[in-house]
């Protein structure tokens, strides 16, 4: 039995989203042009693209974050939350 905590929930959701994203990328490569590819392959990109660069002469740093979400990654996150609840 797994001790239920917020950290494990985030881990399950993260792993589910990661596996769903990988499956979506594979499906986009293997599937022919058409409805399946457009539904499962298209991803919504949220974040800073290109990253923001701040130059303070002494220090230069770059801030960037990009989150690509497709339908299979959302389904993977939901499956991860479901598995967390039932383990």
C-alpha positions as a Markdown table, in Angstrom:
| # | Residue | x | y | z |
|---|---|---|---|---|
| 1 | Unk | 0.0 | 0.0 | 0.0 |
| 2 | Unk | 1.3 | 3.4 | -1.0 |
| 3 | Unk | 1.2 | 6.3 | 1.5 |
| 4 | Unk | -0.9 | 8.9 | -0.3 |
| 5 | Unk | 0.6 | 12.3 | -0.4 |
| 6 | Unk | 0.6 | 15.3 | -2.8 |
| 7 | Unk | 4.1 | 14.5 | -4.0 |
| 8 | Unk | 3.0 | 11.0 | -5.2 |
| 9 | Unk | 0.0 | 12.5 | -6.9 |
| 10 | Unk | 2.2 | 14.9 | -8.8 |
| 11 | Unk | 4.5 | 12.1 | -9.7 |
| 12 | Unk | 1.7 | 10.0 | -11.1 |
| 13 | Unk | 0.3 | 12.9 | -13.1 |
| 14 | Unk | 3.7 | 13.9 | -14.4 |
| 15 | Unk | 4.6 | 10.3 | -15.5 |
| 16 | Unk | 1.2 | 9.9 | -17.1 |
| 17 | Unk | 1.5 | 13.1 | -19.0 |
| 18 | Unk | 5.0 | 12.3 | -20.1 |
| 19 | Unk | 4.0 | 8.8 | -21.4 |
| 20 | Unk | 1.0 | 10.3 | -23.1 |
| 21 | Unk | 3.2 | 12.9 | -24.8 |
| 22 | Unk | 5.6 | 10.3 | -26.0 |
| 23 | Unk | 2.8 | 8.2 | -27.4 |
| 24 | Unk | 1.4 | 11.3 | -29.1 |
| 25 | Unk | 4.7 | 12.1 | -30.8 |
| 26 | Unk | 5.1 | 8.4 | -31.9 |
| 27 | Unk | 1.6 | 8.4 | -33.3 |
| 28 | Unk | 2.2 | 11.7 | -35.1 |
| 29 | Unk | 5.3 | 10.1 | -36.8 |
| 30 | Unk | 3.7 | 6.8 | -37.7 |
| 31 | Unk | 0.1 | 7.7 | -38.6 |
| 32 | Unk | -0.8 | 9.0 | -42.1 |
| 33 | Unk | -2.2 | 12.4 | -42.8 |
| 34 | Unk | -5.8 | 12.5 | -41.7 |
| 35 | Unk | -8.2 | 12.8 | -38.8 |
| 36 | Unk | -6.3 | 10.6 | -36.3 |
| 37 | Unk | -3.1 | 12.6 | -36.8 |
| 38 | Unk | -4.9 | 15.9 | -36.5 |
| 39 | Unk | -6.7 | 14.9 | -33.3 |
| 40 | Unk | -4.0 | 13.2 | -31.4 |
| 41 | Unk | -0.9 | 14.8 | -32.9 |
| 42 | Unk | -1.6 | 18.5 | -32.6 |
| 43 | Unk | -0.1 | 20.1 | -29.5 |
| 44 | Unk | -0.9 | 23.3 | -27.7 |
| 45 | Unk | 2.3 | 25.1 | -26.7 |
| 46 | Unk | 2.2 | 27.3 | -23.6 |
| 47 | Unk | 5.1 | 29.3 | -22.3 |
| 48 | Unk | 8.0 | 31.6 | -23.3 |
| 49 | Unk | 9.2 | 30.8 | -26.8 |
| 50 | Unk | 11.8 | 32.1 | -27.5 |
| 51 | Unk | 13.2 | 32.4 | -24.0 |
| 52 | Unk | 13.7 | 35.8 | -22.4 |
| 53 | Unk | 17.3 | 36.8 | -21.9 |
| 54 | Unk | 18.3 | 39.4 | -19.4 |
| 55 | Unk | 21.8 | 41.0 | -19.6 |
| 56 | Unk | 22.9 | 42.9 | -16.5 |
| 57 | Unk | 26.5 | 43.3 | -17.8 |
| 58 | Unk | 27.9 | 41.4 | -14.8 |
| 59 | Unk | 25.4 | 38.5 | -15.1 |
| 60 | Unk | 23.5 | 37.3 | -18.1 |
| 61 | Unk | 20.6 | 34.8 | -17.6 |
| 62 | Unk | 18.0 | 33.2 | -19.7 |
| 63 | Unk | 14.4 | 32.4 | -18.6 |
| 64 | Unk | 12.4 | 30.0 | -20.6 |
| 65 | Unk | 9.5 | 27.5 | -20.1 |
| 66 | Unk | 7.5 | 25.7 | -22.7 |
| 67 | Unk | 4.7 | 23.2 | -22.0 |
| 68 | Unk | 3.5 | 21.2 | -25.0 |
| 69 | Unk | 0.1 | 19.5 | -24.3 |
| 70 | Unk | -1.7 | 17.2 | -26.7 |
| 71 | Unk | -4.8 | 15.1 | -26.2 |
| 72 | Unk | -2.9 | 12.0 | -25.3 |
| 73 | Unk | -0.8 | 13.8 | -22.6 |
| 74 | Unk | -4.1 | 15.0 | -21.0 |
| 75 | Unk | -5.5 | 11.5 | -21.1 |
| 76 | Unk | -2.2 | 10.2 | -19.5 |
| 77 | Unk | -2.5 | 12.8 | -16.7 |
| 78 | Unk | -6.1 | 11.7 | -16.0 |
| 79 | Unk | -5.0 | 8.0 | -16.1 |
| 80 | Unk | -2.2 | 8.8 | -13.7 |
| 81 | Unk | -4.6 | 10.5 | -11.2 |
| 82 | Unk | -7.0 | 7.6 | -11.5 |
| 83 | Unk | -4.3 | 5.1 | -10.8 |
| 84 | Unk | -3.1 | 7.1 | -7.8 |
| 85 | Unk | -6.6 | 7.1 | -6.4 |
| 86 | Unk | -7.1 | 3.4 | -6.8 |
| 87 | Unk | -3.6 | 2.2 | -5.6 |
